[in-house]
């Protein structure tokens, strides 16, 4: 008699259950090969050489700064507690109590302002997440405000405790969620050290490829952390070199807007809205949803537009192609981190110049304008029906030759690939720019000297101060002889003002002595999108004033919000020298005649 064991041999061992860390089963549980381990070591050396790890001295300095800030906050809270009439014991116990929003953004702000270690202090009380930004001994600090229903905050407070969210407002929930999300991510990844190394690598890559900026429509720190955590869940036994490669492989194939989720969306009876496109129509419009794992679950990437998603997908494909070559030993890690040459990638650009009277005003003005650049992208997409694509550049530039404080932002423009566009068609985006300027004019903390200029420039007209970044080192940077000097003498220009006051034409003599129409400047008080005849530079001071005129400044100070939106069209004439001082070099030079904010294709 033959047993069944003799016929079939020994029974195979029962496979161990695969641990599932997220809502999706792992794609692979395979561990690294020897080649993967070697590539991870090479990647680690590259990251160290790139200076991405803090030295012991830097880590110690950061800890010291955090301790000093804790001490300042504790002393401030004790003072407030005593002033408000609390008992001596409550004053002694008070160590992290914040009483009112006004106390935080005014009293604590003034305390920090008086300390010599604090620089670049910028309160942002009206932000989506209220924050006070500053540097303490050179260390960047984002100090958040949160008002919780605890009389005294203990040192061992568990910020992930759901009870903290009882009886708090939504800004407080968003402030707390930064730390709550970070804690949850670390709990949801299989190997924290591999996660951290991979995240450090991908954030560096995103900055090199210029897709790191939540505020203008790309991804910020928490977004990249959530994407990396998703890959760690899908490949739980992979080492960093494998995780980087799989990151690009997965997200080049990801079918957006399918959401990235590390865990199931948690419902709770606290009444806060959670991301749910089935219930919330607004959530259905999100193009690249990356959902936070802590209650209330939100889409952390709601700023992404179709243009910025296109740019990121192109960069993901670039990263995937390089990683494939690395795995075949045909390339090295340094190739993955080659900087993106933005100023070689487009023929047409929008240039947004901002000016202010001093460094503090410029910092506040820059923050406001930068927060609205995403809206300009959306306006252009909407008004051109998606046929004109925008690529906002997340770096700002400073023209050191200017006598006033200045920053410039740039945006690449191109026709949508594959679209059927009539030959020679021009994209008229004047209405979009007018609407953008109107939104900028809503800045409630505007001060005299804060100005903005929007202009269309071609690649060969780019100002010299951007050519060192976004270009390969080359003696030929498309800089023509007449672009070497951007400030023109006053006696070489003639100012004209039409009877309608709608535009101010600038003519200058070229090198041969011939008059050529080089520049048309508009200083505009109206945001009327149907205004005709916008020139190549659409410039605007808040409430619409011209430069350097005491009369105009007095008039501006007398305008209220209603007048700022009126259809007044009076414009004072101004010289080409004024234009050279107030607008960027690329805005005022070499445009082959008047270049309107249009893009020919």
Secondary structure as GFF3:
##gff-version 3
##sequence-region A 1 601
A	DSSP	alpha_helix	4	8	.	.	.	ID=ss1
A	DSSP	alpha_helix	34	49	.	.	.	ID=ss2
A	DSSP	alpha_helix	56	83	.	.	.	ID=ss3
A	DSSP	alpha_helix	88	93	.	.	.	ID=ss4
A	DSSP	alpha_helix	101	102	.	.	.	ID=ss5
A	DSSP	pi_helix	103	108	.	.	.	ID=ss6
A	DSSP	alpha_helix	109	113	.	.	.	ID=ss7
A	DSSP	beta_strand	118	124	.	.	.	ID=ss8
A	DSSP	beta_strand	131	136	.	.	.	ID=ss9
A	DSSP	beta_strand	139	144	.	.	.	ID=ss10
A	DSSP	three_ten_helix	162	165	.	.	.	ID=ss11
A	DSSP	alpha_helix	170	188	.	.	.	ID=ss12
A	DSSP	alpha_helix	192	208	.	.	.	ID=ss13
A	DSSP	alpha_helix	221	234	.	.	.	ID=ss14
A	DSSP	alpha_helix	240	253	.	.	.	ID=ss15
A	DSSP	alpha_helix	281	284	.	.	.	ID=ss16
A	DSSP	alpha_helix	306	327	.	.	.	ID=ss17
A	DSSP	alpha_helix	333	336	.	.	.	ID=ss18
A	DSSP	three_ten_helix	342	344	.	.	.	ID=ss19
A	DSSP	beta_strand	348	356	.	.	.	ID=ss20
A	DSSP	alpha_helix	359	383	.	.	.	ID=ss21
A	DSSP	beta_strand	388	392	.	.	.	ID=ss22
A	DSSP	beta_strand	405	415	.	.	.	ID=ss23
A	DSSP	beta_strand	426	428	.	.	.	ID=ss24
A	DSSP	alpha_helix	430	440	.	.	.	ID=ss25
A	DSSP	beta_strand	451	458	.	.	.	ID=ss26
A	DSSP	three_ten_helix	459	461	.	.	.	ID=ss27
A	DSSP	three_ten_helix	464	466	.	.	.	ID=ss28
A	DSSP	three_ten_helix	481	483	.	.	.	ID=ss29
A	DSSP	three_ten_helix	490	492	.	.	.	ID=ss30
A	DSSP	beta_strand	493	497	.	.	.	ID=ss31
A	DSSP	beta_strand	504	509	.	.	.	ID=ss32
A	DSSP	beta_strand	515	523	.	.	.	ID=ss33
A	DSSP	beta_strand	537	541	.	.	.	ID=ss34
A	DSSP	alpha_helix	550	558	.	.	.	ID=ss35
A	DSSP	alpha_helix	561	564	.	.	.	ID=ss36
A	DSSP	alpha_helix	576	582	.	.	.	ID=ss37
A	DSSP	alpha_helix	585	588	.	.	.	ID=ss38
A	DSSP	beta_strand	598	600	.	.	.	ID=ss39
###
